[in-house]
Amino acid sequence: MLTKFILLLILKIFSIKTACVESENHCAKCNPMTKLCAKCENDIYVPDNNGGCQNARICTLGSNQCLECEDNGQLCKTCVSGYFPDENGGCSYTDNCEVSYRGKCLKCKKDYILIGEEEIEETEETDGTETVKKQINLYNEYNEIRICKSLLNGDLKNCEEVNIYKGFCEKCKKNYFLNSGDRKCTLTENCYESSFDICTKCKAGYYLDKREGVCKVKTKNFEFCKLTIDGETCDTCDSNYYLDEEDRCISINKCLKTNNFNQCENCIYGYIPSNDKYSCVQTDNCQSGDKDLGLCSSCVDNYYLDVMEGKCKSNKEDNDFKFCKIADNNICKECIDGYTLAKDNKCSIATNCIEIDNGICIACEEKYHLGLDNKCTNVEHCIYSDNNICSECEENYYYFETDSKCVLGGDNFTNCKSSTSNTTCEVCKSNFYLNQTDKLCYDNRDKNSDFYKCSNTDSNADKCDHCENGYYLGQKDKKCSKVAGCALSENENKCLECDLYFCLNVTSSKCIYNDDIESEEKKFIYKCKQTNALGTSCEACMDGFILSENGLCYDDAHCEERNEDGTCKKCQSNEEGLYCLNKYFGCVDIYINNNCLQCDDIFDFISCNKCFDGFTLNEDGDCIENE
């Protein structure tokens, strides 16, 4: 009995000793079942057997890049080259590293990228009786040491996409080519693909001299050559050419496209491939088809294809197939260009039609609308139409939607734009507003009037209910006011759409003059139509401009002459002189001094940097003709 009492007393004392208390002995959370600590307050500590946490900083030689431990055995004293002791008993690689932990870099400095990231894949292993799922590190041999590699020089210079697991380049920047051996990006003149700084494929207009590994301009002896091995004779020809017995590149007879065996697959107009496929032969009015089977698939001009017979027949005769292109089962199915297929399956000229699909008109010219007979009909007294419906009638006419006509209006309809009724107007013309009491249109151009720029009144016609685009309605006075540069606004503080030459800042909902560049950081405003959600870059450009890779609005439409890589070399002429070539914005039309080729200043387009040949730039920035 005494022995049992003593045993219970010992167990009680032991249980008190091992009891866990949160926020004591560095413990953050206790396990109610075991009475031990489940989570310590930070990674320096680990749970012990006494309900608390013990210091986990233990230095181990050969672990975490450590070469020598301190006497207390907690911290590392000496690390391998390039590593430095950290507070966790190991070493950290801190060269060009911004954040590191337990001997591994977590974040690199600017212009550096972290190499050695882990990629985990789940696999299954079996011993014949049991299948076990395991997670393995795909690139363990690479991420034992995480390093920061420079993006500005070395192996990753001019690289656009990097393999963060293995540390080599996957894709190079524009105009650079990835060597398949050392994975570096190199700029090889006139080359399209390269390997180990040796070109393997040239640009158009050049052939590859494999002996020297360079691209050369095609000369008379190598006019249609693609590759030469010894530099003296051609070994591979361009597409549509074949190598004859004298090592010359000869054009495949009237062939437009060849296969990998230099056999012709597509011939020029009026020809089809021959039996041996190495030349093209003319067929009876057939443009393309299968000569072996004697079937044609398309015909030359003035002939239509009879699908049933696979032959070409004349479409000039005055019969059911006049102007026909394809017929099947003795019925015309498609007309030649400029003609449309009527309900009687005959082709007639597509008067006033601007778009035809399978021989049927689907869109008409301006002022015309598409009728049920697939023909274009004119809407009398219509100024212009939209989607084949008149959207603006002549003065004193309004569009009567019920009859799809422009109707002459009386006094009540003088300024009416459209209506579905003969007695009331529904939409007024520009510069007029609709009075909701009598449904008539009144002038809104008087600045002293309560209805200035009003488009619609309230039900009593006492006050304006809605303003024209670019104006907002005052909440108190119910008058329309202008928002500077704004074409469409919700209220005086929020613009939804800007006028031409203004950019909508989505963040502030304000319109900014888009040619007014205030600083280097604000150059994205030039010709910008709308910014991003933060107002820090352009999201959409004005019509005629494209958003370039660097986030600027670039004019590429007015380029007159281009370089071999497709970039603009010279801009077109305009009414005032020349569009000036600017490296940031393309062909800018602000420059008015003739004979200037380039003006690269961001803020001052009228400062010329380079003149055309035969002209010299003087001190005043003008291009003066050479004497």
CORMO-V852883 format. One record per residue. N is the residue number from 0. RES is the residue in one letter. PHI is phi in whole degrees, -180 to 180 (* if undefined). OMEGA is omega in radians with two decimals (* if undefined). D_FIRST is the distance of its C-alpha to the first C-alpha in Angstrom with 1 decimal. Layout:
BEGIN
n res phi omega d_first
N RES PHI OMEGA D_FIRST
N RES PHI OMEGA D_FIRST
END
This chain:
BEGIN
n res phi omega d_first
0 M * 3.13 0.0
1 L -66 3.14 3.8
2 T -63 3.14 5.4
3 K -65 3.14 5.3
4 F -65 -3.13 6.4
5 I -63 3.13 8.8
6 L -63 3.11 10.0
7 L -65 3.13 10.9
8 L -65 3.13 12.6
9 I -64 3.13 14.6
10 L -63 3.12 15.7
11 K -66 3.11 16.8
12 I -64 -3.14 18.8
13 F -62 -3.12 20.3
14 S -66 3.09 21.4
15 I -68 -3.11 23.1
16 K -67 -3.06 24.9
17 T -97 -3.12 26.3
18 A -64 -3.12 27.3
19 C -93 3.08 31.1
20 V -128 -3.12 33.5
21 E -66 -3.12 37.1
22 S 71 3.02 39.9
23 E -120 3.14 37.5
24 N 54 3.07 37.3
25 H 66 3.14 40.5
26 C -93 3.14 38.8
27 A -97 -3.11 41.2
28 K -151 -3.12 39.0
29 C -98 3.03 35.2
30 N -97 -3.07 33.7
31 P -65 -3.11 31.5
32 M -81 -3.07 29.7
33 T -92 -3.07 28.8
34 K 63 3.09 28.8
35 L -105 3.13 31.2
36 C -73 3.13 34.8
37 A -99 -3.11 37.3
38 K -149 -3.14 40.5
39 C -89 -3.01 41.6
40 E -71 3.01 44.3
41 N -158 -3.02 46.9
42 D -72 3.12 47.5
43 I -73 -3.08 46.9
44 Y -111 3.05 43.1
45 V -132 -3.13 40.7
46 P -60 3.05 37.1
47 D -112 -3.10 34.3
48 N -94 -3.10 30.5
49 N -113 3.11 29.7
50 G 81 3.13 31.1
51 G -128 -3.14 34.5
52 C -131 3.11 37.6
53 Q -114 -3.13 38.9
54 N -65 -3.08 42.5
55 A -100 -3.12 44.1
56 R -76 -3.13 47.2
57 I -125 -3.12 47.0
58 C -88 3.12 50.2
59 T -129 3.14 50.7
60 L -61 3.14 53.9
61 G 83 3.12 56.1
62 S -105 3.13 54.4
63 N 54 3.04 56.2
64 Q 66 -3.12 59.3
65 C -92 3.11 57.7
66 L -105 -3.07 59.1
67 E -150 3.13 57.3
68 C -95 3.04 54.1
69 E -74 -3.06 53.6
70 D -61 -3.11 51.5
71 N -77 3.09 48.6
72 G 72 -3.12 48.5
73 Q -102 -3.07 48.6
74 L -112 3.09 52.3
75 C -82 -3.10 55.2
76 K -102 -3.11 57.9
77 T -134 -3.12 60.7
78 C -113 3.05 61.5
79 V -67 -3.07 64.0
80 S -57 3.13 67.6
81 G 91 -3.14 68.0
82 Y -116 -3.07 64.3
83 F -137 -3.12 62.7
84 P -57 3.06 59.1
85 D -116 -3.03 57.2
86 E -80 -3.08 54.2
87 N -107 3.09 51.9
88 G 87 3.13 52.0
89 G -124 -3.12 54.8
90 C -128 3.12 58.6
91 S -120 3.06 60.9
92 Y -89 -3.00 64.4
93 T -108 -3.14 66.2
94 D -68 -3.10 69.9
95 N 63 3.12 71.5
96 C -102 -3.13 68.1
97 E -95 3.13 67.4
98 V -135 3.11 63.7
99 S -134 -3.14 61.2
100 Y -155 3.11 57.4
101 R 50 3.04 55.3
102 G 82 -3.13 58.3
103 K -126 3.10 60.1
104 C -78 3.13 63.0
105 L -107 -3.11 62.6
106 K -151 -3.12 66.1
107 C -94 3.08 69.4
108 K -73 3.13 72.1
109 K -61 3.14 75.3
110 D 70 3.04 77.6
111 Y -127 3.14 74.7
112 I -128 -3.10 72.6
113 L -81 3.12 69.1
114 I -109 -3.14 69.1
115 G 113 3.06 65.9
116 E -61 -3.13 64.5
117 E -88 2.99 62.0
118 E -128 -3.02 62.8
119 I -102 3.08 60.0
120 E -128 3.14 60.6
121 E -89 -3.14 58.1
122 T -127 3.12 58.5
123 E -122 3.08 56.9
124 E -124 -3.14 55.9
125 T -137 3.09 55.0
126 D -107 -3.14 53.8
127 G 101 -3.13 55.1
128 T -119 -3.06 51.9
129 E -144 3.09 50.9
130 T -102 -3.09 53.0
131 V -119 3.08 51.6
132 K -87 3.13 53.2
133 K -131 3.03 53.6
134 Q -108 -3.13 55.3
135 I -119 3.08 57.7
136 N -89 -3.07 59.8
137 L -65 -3.04 63.4
138 Y -124 -3.09 64.7
139 N -60 -3.11 61.9
140 E -69 -3.11 64.5
141 Y -101 -3.02 66.2
142 N -97 3.00 63.4
143 E -62 3.08 61.5
144 I -128 3.07 63.6
145 R -90 -3.10 64.8
146 I -130 3.08 68.2
147 C -106 -3.13 70.7
148 K -105 -3.10 74.2
149 S -72 3.05 77.4
150 L -95 -3.07 79.4
151 L -100 3.10 82.5
152 N -152 -3.14 83.1
153 G 79 -3.03 81.9
154 D -65 -3.04 80.9
155 L -102 3.12 80.4
156 K -64 -3.14 83.6
157 N 65 3.11 85.6
158 C -92 -3.14 82.7
159 E -101 3.12 82.0
160 E -129 -3.05 78.9
161 V -115 2.99 76.2
162 N -81 -3.03 73.6
163 I -76 3.11 70.5
164 Y -90 -3.08 68.5
165 K -104 3.01 71.0
166 G 86 3.10 73.0
167 F -121 -3.07 76.5
168 C -78 3.09 79.2
169 E -102 -3.08 79.5
170 K -150 -3.10 82.6
171 C -94 3.08 85.3
172 K -71 -3.12 87.1
173 K -59 3.13 90.5
174 N 75 3.07 93.3
175 Y -115 -3.04 90.7
176 F -127 -3.05 89.8
177 L -88 3.06 86.6
178 N -71 -3.10 87.0
179 S -71 -3.12 85.2
180 G -90 -3.08 84.3
181 D -89 3.08 83.0
182 R 60 3.09 82.3
183 K -99 3.12 84.3
184 C -98 -3.12 86.7
185 T -127 3.10 90.3
186 L -102 -3.10 93.5
187 T -109 -3.03 96.1
188 E -63 3.09 99.7
189 N 61 -3.11 100.9
190 C -104 3.12 97.9
191 Y -103 3.08 95.8
192 E -141 -3.13 93.1
193 S -144 3.08 92.2
194 S -147 -3.08 89.9
195 F 52 3.13 89.3
196 D 63 3.10 92.0
197 I -115 -3.08 94.4
198 C -69 3.09 95.9
199 T -118 3.14 95.5
200 K -153 -3.06 97.2
201 C -100 3.06 100.0
202 K -73 3.10 101.0
203 A -62 -3.13 104.0
204 G 92 -3.14 107.3
205 Y -131 3.03 105.8
206 Y -122 -3.06 105.2
207 L -93 2.98 102.7
208 D -93 -3.02 104.0
209 K -68 3.13 101.0
210 R -63 3.13 102.5
211 E -98 3.14 102.2
212 G 68 -3.12 99.3
213 V -130 3.10 101.3
214 C -100 -3.11 103.0
215 K -121 3.12 106.8
216 V -66 -3.11 109.2
217 K -68 3.09 110.8
218 T -102 -3.09 114.4
219 K -62 -3.12 117.2
220 N -71 -3.12 115.9
221 F -123 -3.00 112.3
222 E -60 -3.11 113.2
223 F -118 -3.12 110.9
224 C -88 3.11 108.5
225 K -109 -3.07 104.8
226 L -152 2.98 103.8
227 T -127 -3.11 105.6
228 I -90 -3.09 103.9
229 D -97 3.13 106.7
230 G 80 -3.09 108.3
231 E -113 3.12 111.6
232 T -129 -3.12 111.4
233 C -79 3.13 109.2
234 D -114 3.12 106.4
235 T -138 -3.11 105.0
236 C -99 3.04 107.1
237 D -68 3.08 106.2
238 S -60 -3.13 105.5
239 N 74 3.07 108.7
240 Y -131 3.11 110.2
241 Y -130 -3.09 110.2
242 L -90 -3.13 111.0
243 D -86 -3.07 114.3
244 E -66 3.13 115.5
245 E -98 3.12 116.7
246 D 59 3.06 113.3
247 R -108 3.11 114.7
248 C -90 -3.06 112.8
249 I -111 3.13 114.9
250 S -67 3.05 114.4
251 I -71 -2.96 113.4
252 N -53 3.03 116.4
253 K 55 -3.11 116.0
254 C -101 3.12 112.2
255 L -101 -3.08 109.7
256 K -146 3.13 106.4
257 T -118 3.06 105.5
258 N -97 -3.10 102.4
259 N -66 -3.14 100.6
260 F -103 -3.13 103.4
261 N 62 3.06 106.1
262 Q -90 -3.06 107.2
263 C -77 3.10 108.5
264 E -113 -3.11 106.5
265 N -146 -3.08 108.5
266 C -102 3.09 112.2
267 I -71 -3.08 114.4
268 Y -53 3.09 116.1
269 G 91 -3.11 118.2
270 Y -130 3.04 116.8
271 I -133 -3.13 114.0
272 P -60 3.11 112.5
273 S -76 -3.11 114.7
274 N -62 -3.13 113.7
275 D -86 3.08 112.4
276 K 69 -3.12 110.7
277 Y -100 3.10 112.2
278 S -155 3.14 114.9
279 C -119 -3.14 115.8
280 V -124 3.14 118.7
281 Q -83 3.12 120.4
282 T -119 -3.10 120.4
283 D -67 3.06 122.6
284 N 61 -3.12 121.6
285 C -101 3.13 117.9
286 Q -91 3.11 115.6
287 S -154 3.13 112.6
288 G 163 -3.13 111.5
289 D -109 -3.08 111.1
290 K -68 -3.12 114.4
291 D -62 3.13 113.3
292 L -88 -3.14 112.8
293 G 74 -3.12 115.7
294 L -112 3.12 113.7
295 C -100 3.13 113.9
296 S -113 3.05 111.1
297 S -156 -3.03 113.0
298 C -114 3.06 116.7
299 V -79 3.14 119.0
300 D -58 3.10 120.8
301 N 72 3.08 123.1
302 Y -137 3.08 121.3
303 Y -117 -3.10 118.5
304 L -92 3.01 116.0
305 D -90 -3.04 116.4
306 V -62 -3.09 112.8
307 M -63 -3.11 113.8
308 E -98 -3.10 116.3
309 G 69 -3.10 114.7
310 K -125 -3.14 118.1
311 C -102 -3.13 119.7
312 K -127 -3.08 122.4
313 S -67 3.08 124.7
314 N -113 3.14 123.6
315 K -93 -3.11 126.9
316 E -71 -3.10 128.8
317 D -81 3.14 129.2
318 N -145 -3.09 126.8
319 D -66 -3.06 123.3
320 F -111 3.09 121.8
321 K -67 -3.10 123.7
322 F 68 3.13 121.3
323 C -82 3.11 118.5
324 K -109 3.14 115.9
325 I -137 3.09 113.9
326 A -129 -3.14 115.0
327 D -141 3.12 113.1
328 N 58 3.08 114.6
329 N 65 3.09 117.9
330 I -132 3.12 116.3
331 C -71 -3.10 115.9
332 K -110 -3.12 112.3
333 E -153 -3.12 112.6
334 C -98 3.07 115.4
335 I -72 -3.12 116.4
336 D -57 3.13 115.5
337 G 92 -3.13 117.3
338 Y -127 -3.10 117.6
339 T -124 -3.08 115.5
340 L -89 3.13 115.1
341 A -86 -3.10 116.5
342 K -66 3.13 115.6
343 D -85 3.12 118.5
344 N 64 3.04 116.8
345 K -111 -3.08 119.7
346 C -96 3.07 119.4
347 S -131 -3.06 121.0
348 I -63 -3.06 121.0
349 A -86 -3.12 117.9
350 T -67 3.08 119.8
351 N 63 3.11 117.7
352 C -98 -3.11 114.6
353 I -112 3.14 112.3
354 E -148 -3.12 109.5
355 I -123 3.11 109.8
356 D -124 -3.11 107.0
357 N 53 3.08 108.1
358 G 80 -3.13 111.7
359 I -117 -3.14 110.7
360 C -69 3.13 111.1
361 I -124 3.12 107.8
362 A -153 -3.07 108.9
363 C -108 3.06 112.2
364 E -69 3.11 114.0
365 E -60 -3.11 113.8
366 K 78 3.11 115.6
367 Y -120 3.07 115.2
368 H -129 -3.05 112.6
369 L -83 3.14 111.7
370 G -90 -3.12 113.2
371 L -68 3.13 112.2
372 D -91 -3.14 114.8
373 N 65 3.09 112.9
374 K -114 -3.10 115.8
375 C -93 -3.11 115.8
376 T -116 -3.13 117.6
377 N -81 3.03 118.8
378 V -98 -3.08 117.7
379 E -63 3.09 120.8
380 H 66 3.10 120.6
381 C -95 3.12 117.2
382 I -80 3.04 116.5
383 Y -155 -3.08 113.5
384 S -123 3.13 110.9
385 D -137 -3.08 107.3
386 N 55 3.08 105.9
387 N 65 3.06 109.3
388 I -123 -3.10 109.2
389 C -65 -3.13 111.5
390 S -108 3.10 109.5
391 E -156 3.12 112.4
392 C -91 3.09 115.9
393 E -65 3.14 119.1
394 E -60 -3.11 120.1
395 N 73 3.05 120.8
396 Y -116 3.05 119.0
397 Y -130 -3.10 115.5
398 Y -87 3.12 113.4
399 F -92 -2.98 113.4
400 E -64 -3.09 110.3
401 T -61 -3.13 111.3
402 D -102 -3.11 114.4
403 S 54 -3.13 113.1
404 K -135 3.00 116.3
405 C -93 -3.02 117.4
406 V -108 3.09 119.3
407 L -71 -3.10 121.8
408 G -93 3.05 120.4
409 G -81 -3.13 122.4
410 D -60 -3.10 121.9
411 N -75 -3.05 118.4
412 F -119 -3.10 117.4
413 T -58 -3.07 119.2
414 N -114 3.13 115.9
415 C -86 3.14 113.6
416 K -94 3.14 111.8
417 S -156 -3.13 110.5
418 S -164 3.03 110.2
419 T -110 -3.10 109.7
420 S -132 3.10 112.1
421 N -87 -3.04 115.8
422 T -116 -3.10 115.4
423 T -133 3.09 112.4
424 C -97 -3.14 111.0
425 E -116 3.13 107.4
426 V -133 -3.13 107.4
427 C -90 3.06 109.8
428 K -74 -3.14 111.4
429 S -60 -3.14 110.4
430 N 74 3.08 111.3
431 F -137 3.12 111.2
432 Y -120 -3.08 108.5
433 L -95 3.07 108.1
434 N -82 -3.03 108.7
435 Q -75 3.13 106.4
436 T -83 -3.12 108.7
437 D -105 3.11 111.9
438 K 59 3.09 110.3
439 L -115 -3.07 113.0
440 C -104 -3.12 112.7
441 Y -128 -3.10 113.6
442 D -66 3.14 114.0
443 N -117 -3.05 111.0
444 R -96 3.11 112.7
445 D -81 -3.08 113.6
446 K -65 -3.13 111.2
447 N -89 -3.12 111.9
448 S -84 3.06 111.0
449 D -69 -3.08 107.7
450 F -112 3.09 107.7
451 Y -61 -3.14 108.1
452 K 62 3.09 106.4
453 C -80 3.10 105.0
454 S -111 -3.10 104.7
455 N -160 3.12 103.8
456 T -96 3.05 104.0
457 D -79 -3.03 101.8
458 S -63 3.14 102.7
459 N -97 -3.13 105.0
460 A 64 3.13 106.6
461 D -81 -3.08 105.9
462 K -135 3.09 103.7
463 C -73 -3.12 102.7
464 D -109 -3.12 99.7
465 H -154 -3.08 99.5
466 C -103 3.04 101.0
467 E -69 3.12 102.5
468 N -57 -3.13 100.4
469 G 95 3.13 100.0
470 Y -126 3.12 100.0
471 Y -120 -3.09 97.3
472 L -94 3.11 97.6
473 G -66 -3.07 97.0
474 Q -71 -3.09 94.5
475 K -98 -3.06 96.6
476 D -88 3.13 100.2
477 K 56 3.08 99.9
478 K -114 -3.10 102.2
479 C -93 3.13 101.9
480 S -127 -3.08 101.4
481 K -91 2.98 101.3
482 V -98 -3.03 98.2
483 A -54 3.09 99.5
484 G 75 -3.04 99.6
485 C -96 3.10 97.7
486 A -97 3.14 99.1
487 L -147 -3.06 96.5
488 S -130 3.06 94.1
489 E -90 3.04 91.5
490 N -157 -3.06 92.1
491 E -67 -3.11 93.5
492 N -109 -3.06 90.4
493 K -136 3.08 89.6
494 C -94 -3.13 92.1
495 L -104 -3.12 91.5
496 E -153 -3.05 94.4
497 C -98 3.02 96.7
498 D -69 3.08 100.5
499 L -60 -3.12 102.0
500 Y 71 3.04 101.3
501 F -124 -3.12 98.2
502 C -111 3.13 94.6
503 L -85 3.03 91.9
504 N -83 -3.03 88.8
505 V -63 -3.11 86.1
506 T -69 -3.09 83.8
507 S -92 -3.08 86.3
508 S 59 3.11 88.4
509 K -110 3.10 91.5
510 C -102 -3.10 94.5
511 I -113 3.09 95.3
512 Y -61 -2.92 98.7
513 N -83 3.02 97.7
514 D -100 -3.09 100.3
515 D -93 -3.12 99.2
516 I -87 -3.05 96.9
517 E -85 -3.06 95.4
518 S -158 3.10 93.4
519 E -59 -3.11 92.2
520 E -72 -3.08 89.0
521 K -99 -3.08 91.1
522 K -66 3.12 93.5
523 F -70 -3.14 91.8
524 I -71 -3.05 93.6
525 Y -60 3.12 97.0
526 K 61 3.12 98.2
527 C -81 3.13 94.7
528 K -99 -3.13 94.6
529 Q -157 -3.14 90.9
530 T -87 3.04 87.9
531 N -77 -3.07 84.3
532 A -64 -3.14 81.7
533 L -92 -3.10 81.0
534 G 72 -3.06 84.7
535 T -110 3.13 84.4
536 S -156 -3.10 86.3
537 C -82 3.13 88.9
538 E -113 3.13 87.9
539 A -146 -3.10 91.4
540 C -99 3.04 94.9
541 M -64 3.10 98.3
542 D -59 -3.12 100.4
543 G 95 3.13 101.9
544 F -120 3.12 99.1
545 I -114 3.12 96.1
546 L -83 -3.07 92.6
547 S -77 -3.12 92.4
548 E -63 3.14 89.3
549 N -91 3.03 89.1
550 G 80 3.14 89.0
551 L -112 3.12 92.7
552 C -87 -2.98 95.5
553 Y -115 3.09 97.9
554 D -94 3.14 101.5
555 D -109 -3.05 102.1
556 A -80 -3.07 104.8
557 H -102 3.10 107.7
558 C -83 -3.11 107.4
559 E -99 -3.09 110.7
560 E -139 -3.06 109.9
561 R -121 3.02 106.6
562 N -80 -3.12 105.2
563 E -64 -3.14 104.1
564 D -84 3.09 100.5
565 G 94 3.12 101.5
566 T -73 -3.07 101.2
567 C -74 3.13 104.1
568 K -111 -3.11 106.9
569 K -151 -3.11 109.5
570 C -93 -3.14 109.6
571 Q -76 3.04 112.3
572 S -82 3.01 115.2
573 N -131 -3.04 115.1
574 E -63 -3.06 117.6
575 E -95 -3.10 117.2
576 G 153 -3.11 117.1
577 L -138 2.86 113.9
578 Y -73 -3.10 110.3
579 C -97 -3.12 108.7
580 L -80 3.13 105.9
581 N -117 -3.04 102.7
582 K -66 -3.13 99.8
583 Y -92 -2.95 97.3
584 F -121 3.11 99.1
585 G 78 -3.09 101.7
586 C -88 -3.14 105.2
587 V -91 -3.07 105.4
588 D -101 -3.13 108.5
589 I -83 -3.06 108.6
590 Y -72 -3.08 110.6
591 I -118 3.13 114.4
592 N -86 -3.12 115.9
593 N -64 3.01 117.5
594 N 73 3.05 117.0
595 C -92 -3.10 113.4
596 L -91 -3.07 111.0
597 Q -135 3.02 107.6
598 C -140 -2.94 106.2
599 D -96 3.13 102.5
600 D -67 -3.09 101.8
601 I -69 -2.98 98.9
602 F -101 -3.03 100.4
603 D -131 -3.09 104.1
604 F -68 -3.08 105.5
605 I -83 3.05 109.1
606 S -94 -3.10 108.5
607 C -81 3.11 109.8
608 N -107 -3.06 108.1
609 K -152 -3.12 110.3
610 C -99 3.04 113.8
611 F -69 3.09 115.5
612 D -57 -3.12 117.5
613 G 94 3.13 120.8
614 F -131 -3.11 119.4
615 T -124 3.14 117.9
616 L -83 3.14 115.5
617 N -91 -3.07 117.1
618 E -67 -3.12 115.6
619 D -84 -3.14 115.7
620 G 83 3.11 113.6
621 D -102 3.11 116.5
622 C -93 -3.10 117.5
623 I -106 -3.12 121.1
624 E -65 -3.14 123.2
625 N -67 3.12 123.9
626 E -82 * 127.5
END
